[in-house]
Amino acid sequence: MSSRRVGIIMHGITGRMGYNQHLVRSILAIREQGGVTLSNGDRAMPDPILVGRNLEKVSSLAARHGIQRVAKDVESALANPEDTIFFDAGSTQMRVPLLKRAIEAGKHVYCEKPLSETLEESLSLARLADARGVKSGVVQDKLYLPGLRKLRMLKDAGFFGRMLAVRGEFGYWVFEGDLQPTQRPSWNYRKADGGGIILDMLPHWRYVLDNLFGAVKAVSCIGATHIHERVDESGASYKADADDAAYATFQLEGGVIAHINSSWAVRVRRDDLVTFQVDGTHGSAVAGLTRCYTQHRVNTPRPVWNPDLPQTMVFADQWEEVPDTQTYENGFKLQWEDFIRHVVENKPWRFDLLEGAKGVQLAELGMKSWAERRWMDVPQLSLKG
């Protein structure tokens, strides 16, 4: 068994997602376990070099975690032919020029979503990567969540029978910043800075729906800006003009209807911050981030509607939990491992830049649906013109 070094340029790791999920829980965790196991038993060992706009902050992060390499700027990092992967978890508005430079430098690219602010930009990146012959990937982490993996198992086992509908609830209350500090960066709530929950979350729902329940064929969406004024990181009030909630209905291949509410202005009274209920002719399931509960047709109760008497049924008690029959690792880490195998030994891979473009396409159509107050068909995308 031998070890193969994989040089990875990591940009945007000073942010919450880039630092926690991608640096600490993915790349550093992979290094601690001895690398990524390849099909021949060899190990692919990530060797990160950190880069960002604030060199002092990046250097401090590197020192904290014993990372030996820091780049003074993106140009110098891209110049090293020994570093073959470029990763970006920075802001959406910076992503397109960064990925373009990396692709033109011959790097394989992997990035957070959304891929860009517009479908045209996303397709241009996907086509450039294809023309240059580099591998690409976009984070689609929710498919690796234990709860959704259990849904996949139920579907593959035929548990649902004919699938009828999917209902999703996502979000929580993001504090305005006056009485309590906000939990999310202020740019998320300003249109000019690329904010908005439609662009943030519909790319997630695209890959979840496409891969678990049926390809998205049409969308009807209405957005809202429920909180019009917030307080930023410096304590200054600002106008929040980006959408902070989205209510979307999707028509899926095979006749399945999906509806997903996404909101930063909702208080949680459900099992998790995101839940999906899937109803079928033979059974139903409700999944969150980690847990999944089922109710089969033979165990379905017969409630009686009587508005004159208090409800005596405890409906939550009528569902059976799907047990954990395996250990579920961090989803971001698992996808990193898959991408590294794809780069190093050409293992099959689905989540390329074209898949990322599909998410931006759905967000763009969702915003158009909201503006025009009508259903929008979702055309098939292609790398060809």
Helices and strands as residue ranges (DSSP letters): E 3-11, H 16-17, I 18-28, H 29-32, E 36-37, E 43-51, H 55-64, H 74-78, E 83-88, H 92-104, E 108-111, H 119-132, E 136-138, G 141-144, H 146-156, E 163-171, G 186-189, G 191-193, H 197-212, E 216-224, E 229-231, E 237-239, E 245-252, E 257-263, E 274-280, E 283-287, E 292-296, G 297-299, G 315-318, E 320-321, H 331-345, H 353-372, E 376-377
